[in-house]
Amino acid sequence: MNTTRGFQLERVFLARLAGTGVFDPNGDQVGKVRDAVATMRSNNQSPRILGFIVEVPPRKRIFVPITRVTSINNGHVIITGLLNMRRFEPRTNEITVLSEFLDRSVTLVETNEKVTVEDVAMELSKTGDWFIEKVHVMKRGTGIRRRGTSITVEWAEITGFTIGESNHGVSNLLGTLANLRAADLASVLHDLNIKRRVEVARALDDERLADVLEEMDEASRVELLAELEGERAADVLEEMDPDDAADLLREVGQERAQALLALMEPEDAEDVQRLMKYEDYSAGGMMTTEPIVLTADSTVAEALAKVRASEISAGLASQVFICRQPIETPTGRFMGVVHIQRLLREPPATLLGGILDNDIVPLSPEANLNEVSLYLASYNLLAVPIVDAHDRLLGVVTVDDVLDHLLPENWRHNESLKQESEAR
C-alpha cells in the first residue's frame, strides 16, 4: 500500500485487506472484509471493483457496494448507509477477486514467462472508481532456488486471467482464510465454484477439513466428498465425530458408504457403522459415541483433566458419565453422571462414586427427536445418556445434536431465516 489522500489509501492490496474490520461512521464494527467483487472488461482493460464481501454476525457474508465505502486505511474500512443483509450470491460476469485470482498461473506479456499471482492491488481513479491496476506475482525458482523473485507489474503486462480455468493452486488464498473458524470457512467454501472448492479442500489437512464438513449443509458436503479420492475421503471421515460421519455416509449412497467404510481404520469404521443402523432422527442416530466416561473410583482431578481437553465440546464437557468397566462405548453398566458444577466444588481427591447423580434416567436409542428434546428441556441438561437393554452406555445426545435436527433443512443458507433490508 502506498500513496494516501488524507486517510484514504489510493492503492490497496486486497489479500492484505482480507480480515480487516469494517466500521460504520460511529466507529462500531459491523464485520470483516473477506473478499472483493469485480467485473472483467473487454480488451484486457483493468477489472472494475464493484464492492466487498463482508462477513457480519452470525457468519453471514453480504455484499457492500464500493460506493458505500468512504475510507480505507491501515486496519479500517469505513462504510456508510444501510446494509443489504441478504446473503451474497455472485452474478453473471462478477468475480470474487481473492478466490479467483490468488495463486493463478499467468503469463508476462513481454517475456512469455509463467508467473504466479500472490496479490492484486486496486487503485482509485480520477473518476472515483476503483480498478485492479497492479498485480504482485512470483517468478518460478531456478536451479536450487525453490522460490523465485517477486515483482509488481501493471495489469496490462500480464495475460491469462480467463475466468473458469483451473490452473492455479491455493496457498495464497489459504493464507487469507487461515484464521477462520470451521463454520466461517464452510460459509466461504459454499460461495466458491465447485472446482475451486475442491482445490481448497484438498489443500486442507484432514482434521481441518473434517471440522469444515461438519459445518456444511447436506448437499454441499456430499458434493465435496464425492470429489475426494477414496483414501483421502476415508481419512477425513476418521477425523469427524462418529455421529457426523454416520450422517454423511447415510447421504452418499449405500455402495459409496460401504466402500469408504472398508478404507477406514476398523475401530473408527465400527463406531460409525454402529450409528448408521439407527434412524437419523432417533436418539441412536443423533448420539455421539465419545462422551467423557470414567469409573466410580476415578477422582475429581482426573475428571477435570478430561473436561479441560480443548477438543471436547461444551455439551460433552458439562457432564462426566460414570460406568463400570469397560469405559469405551458400549461400556459396562451405566451408573450415573457427575455435573461440571459439582466437580468444581469438590476437593481433587474426591472419588466420583461418592458425588454422582443417579437420578437421571437414560433414554433408549429408539427414542425419537421429540422425546429427546422434551427430556433435555425438562431436566435442563446439555446432554442425555443413551443406553441399551443391558444398561450399557452407547453414547450421548447433546443439545447441539438436537438443534441440528430441529432446524429447517439447509438452515445454514436459508434466506428466510435472515433479515433483508434493501435490495442490492
N, C-alpha and C positions, 0 to 999 in steps of 0.2 A: 504494500500500500504506500502511496506517496503523496502527491500534491493535495493540499486541503484548501477549502474555501470556507473560512470561519471554522465551524465544527463539522462541516460536510466534506467527507472524502470524495474526491473526484475519480479515484480509481480504487476498486475493491476486488481483491482476490477472493473468489467465492468459497473455495474449500476452507480458507481461514475464517470465513464468516459463519460457517456451519456451527451451530451451537450457541451463537451469540444471542443475548437476551433482547427481546422486543418489548418496548415500553410505550405506554400511552403518554400524552402530553403532561399528565400529572406525576409522571415518574413511577407509576405502578407497572410491574412486569405483567405482560399478558401472554407471553410464550417465548419460544426459541426458534431461530431460523434453522430449518432442516434442509432446504434446497432452494433453488431459484427456477423460475419458469421462463422460457424464452421461445421465440418463434424464429425459424430459419427464413432467410430472404434469398432472392434469386441472385445469380451471377457472383456467388461466393461473397456477398456482402455480409458484414458483421451481423450476427443474430441480435434481435432486439429483445431486451429484458421486459417481461410483462409484469413480473411481481415475484413474491417469495412464497414458499410453502412454510407455514409457521405451525409449530406444534403447540397447542393450547390444552390445558387440563380439561377432561381427563384423557390424555393420549389421543387427542384429535388433531388431525393435520388439515389446516384450512388454507385457502388462497388469500393473500393480501396483495392487492394491486400495487405496482410500484408508484402509482400516483398518490397513494396514501402514505408513502414513506417521506417524511420531512427531513430526516437527518440520519446519516450513517457515519459513525466514528468508531474508534477502537473500543470494542466491548459493548456498544449500544446501537440499537436501531430504534428510532423514534417514529411512531406512526400516528395518524390522526383519523377521525371519523369512525363510523360504525363498522363493525366487522361482520362479514358473512360467515356464520358458523357452520355452513354446510361443508361436509367432508370434501376435500379436494379430489377431483377427478380430472385427469388431463383431457383436453380437447384435441381434435384433429389438428395436426401441424404444430402442436405445442410440445416442447422438450423440457424434461426435468434435467437441468444442466448437470448437476453433480453425478446423478445416477447414469446419465447417458454419455457424458464426456470424459470423466476421470478414468484414467488407465487405458483410454482408447489409443490404438496404434494409428498414427497419421504420418503424412509424408511432407518433408520440407520441399517446397517447390524448387528452390534454387539448386539443391544438390541431389534431389530424389532420395534422400536419406530417411529411413524409417525412424520415428521417434515416438515416445510415449507421453501422453498428456498427464501432467501432475497437478495442474491447476489452471483456471481461466480467470481473467480479470474483466470486469465490466467497467466502462468509463462513462462519465456524464458528458453528453454532447451539449453544444450551444443551444439546441432547441429544448433542452431539459429532459430528453430521453436518454435511457441507458442502453449501451450496446456492448457486446463482447468484443473487445478490441485487441486484447493481449492473450497469448497462450503460453504458459510455462511448461516446457517439455524437457524430457530427459533423453539424451542420446544413448545408443547402445554402447556397452562397455567393450573395450578391445583388449586383446592379449589376456593378461591375468586380471585385468580390472573387471569386477563383476558389475559395477555401477558406472555408467557413463556420466558425462558432464551435463549440467542443466543450463538451459538458456531460456530467455523470454523473447518471443517473436510476435510480430503482428499477425492478426487473424488471416490476412491476405497472403501471408508467406507459407501457409500450410494448406494441404488438401487431404481429403479422406474422412470428412465428417458426415458422410451419408448415414442418416438415421436408419436403424433396423439391422445394420450389420452387427455380427457378433465376433468382433476381432479384438477384444480388449479384456484385460484382467480386472481385478477388483481391489488391489492393495491400497490404492489411494482412497477409493470410496469407503473401504472398511475403516480407514483412519478417521473418517468423519462420523462413523457410526459406532466406534469402539466403546463409547461411554454410555450408550443407550441401554436401558433395561430391556429384558427379553420381550415384554409386552410392547414396548415402543418400537423395537426392531421389527417385530412381527407386523406392526402397522406400516412401517416403511416398506417392507418387502411386499405387502399387499398392493402397494401403488406402483411397483415395478412391473415391466412386462415379464413374461414367464422365462425368457432366455436370461435376462439379467438377474431375475430372482434365483434361478438355478445356479448361476455363476457365483452369486454371493453365498448361497447355501453351501456349495461345495468348498468354499474358502473358509467357512467357519469350522471350529473344532467340534467334535461330536457332542460334548456336553452343552456347549453354547447353542448348537443347532437343536438339540433336544429341548432345551428350555424355550426356544423360539416356537417350535412346532406345538408345544403345549399351549401356547398363547394364540395360535392361529385359528381361524374358523375352519369348519369341517372341509369345505370344498377346497380351500387353499392348501391345506396341509396334505390332503390326499393327492392333489395335483403335484405338489412338490415332491412328496415321497416317491411318486411314480417316476420321477426324473432321476432319482438317485440309483446308483448301481447297487446290486443285491447286498454285497458285503458291507458297503457303507451304510445302507439303509438299516441293516441289522445292527450295526454298531451304534447307530443313533437311537434305535429303539431300546437297546440295552441301557442307555443313559436316561431314558424317560422314566417317570414314575410308572410302575406297572399298570395302574388303572388307566392312565393316559395312553400308554402303548396299546393296551387292550382295546380302548375306544377307537384308536386309529386303525388297528388291524381289522376291526369289525367293518370298517368303511371301505377297505381296499379290495374286498372280494376274497372268497374262501381260498382260491388257488394261490393268489399272491400272498395271502396271510400265512398259509402253510409253508410256502417256500421261504419266507422271511424267518419264520419260527425255527425252521431247520438250520438256518445260518446263525442263529443266536446261540449264546452260551446256554447249555442245558438248564442251569439253575435259573437264569433270567427268563428263559422260554417257559419254564414250568410255572413260574409266578403269573406270567401273562396268560397262559392257557387256562389256568385255574379261574381267572377272572372272566375270560371270554365265554365260559359256559353259562354265565348268568345273563339274564335280560338286562339291557342297557339301563333301564330306569328302575331297576331293583337295587336294594342295598348292596347285594353282591356285585352288581355291575358298576356301582359308583365307588366302592370302597378301595382304599389303598392297603396294600399288604405289608407296609413298612412303618407301622407305628413304633413308638418307644415302648418296649416291653422289657420288664425286669422281674426278678423273683422277690418273694416276700422278705428274704434275708439280705437283699441289697440295701444300701444305705441312702440317705438323703443326698449325701455328697456325690454318690455315683449317679443318682437320678438327675441332679442339677448339671453334672458334666454332660449327660446325654442331651438335656434340654438346650444347653448353650451351643450345640453344634450349629454352624451357620446354615447348613443345608436343610435344617428342619423348619417346616412352615409354622406359622403362628398357631394354626389349628391343631397340628400334631404336638406342638410344644406345650399346649395347655394342660395336657394330661399324660400321666405315665400309667401304663396298663400293667397290672400285676397278674402273673400267671405262673403255674407250675412249669417245670422243665418239660420240653424244650421251649426256649423263648423265641424261636423263629416261627413265623406263622406257617401252617397251623400249629399253635402252641399246645402246651398242656392245658389243664383246666383253668379257665378264667376265674380269677378271684375277686377282682375289683379294680378301682383306679385311685390314684393319688393326684390331686389337683395341684397346679403350679403354686397357687397361693399358700397351700399347706406346706409345700416343700420350703418355701421362703421363710416360714415361721418356725421351723423345727431345727434343732441342732444337727450339724452334718453327720454325726454318727448314728442318728436315729434310724432304726430299721423300718422299711416301708410297710412291712406286715402289720405294724402297730398303729399306722395312721391311714390305712386305706379306706376308701369309701366303697362299701359293699352293698349299698342300697340301690346302685344303678343297675337296672335290668337291661341286659343286652338285647339286641334285635337279631332276628334270623336273616340270612342272606336273601330270603324271598320277600322280605318286607318291601313295600312299594315306596315310591317317592313321597307320596302324601304322608305315609306313616313316619318316615324318617324325618320329614320337615316338622311335623307336629311334635315329635319326640324332642328334637333339638330346641324348638321354641318353648315347650312346656318346662323343660329342665334347665334352660339357659346354658346349654353346653355348646362347645365348639366342635366336639367330635363324639360319635356314638360307637360303642363296640359292637362288632358283628360276630356271632358265634355259631357253630354248627350244633347238631343234635346232641353231641357229646360235650358241650360247653367248652370246646376248644376255640380260642380266638383266631378268627380267619383274617380279620382286618378291621379298619375303622372307616367310617364315613365322616368327612369334615364338612363344615359349613360351606366352604368354597366349592366342594364337590356338588353339594345340593344346589347352590346358586347357578352353577354351570348348566344344570338340567332344568331349573325353573325359568331361567331367562329365555326369551324367544330365540329360535334358531337363527344363527348368523348375527347374534346380538352385537358382536364387536364392530360390525359395519352397518348396522341397521339405522338408516337415516331417520326413521320415525321416532327413534329414541333420542335424537339430537335436536337441539334448538336451532332454528334457522331465523335469520333476521332479514337482511335484504338479499335480493337476487344478485348473483355475481355478474 
